[in-house]
Amino acid sequence: MSRGALALLLPWVLSGCQTPPPAPPPPTHAEIVRGELSQLLATDHPSCGAVQLYSRHGRLDYRVECASGQVYRVRVSAAGRVLVTPYAGN
């Protein structure tokens, strides 16, 4: 074995031939959406608490139920603005 190859393998051998632990799985789409909705609500409606449930009612239009019991509609307007309003639908 050449000295170069030995120099490359030596740290691996000395570390006990351990491989690094597996990376945690990436967040699911649902976890990402819940996190984004929580951040949007925390800005203007901090009393919401954590987002308990959400459902999509159209492209970029969500019904969000908060831990506090409040329900909001979070949507993006045609002008590209995020609108958060109390939910008035069923």
Secondary structure, 3 states (H helix, E strand, C coil): CCHHHHHHHHHHHHCCCCCCCCCCCCCCHHHHHHHHHHHHHHHHCHHHCCEEEEEEEECCEEEEEECCCCEEEEEECCCCCEEEEECCCC
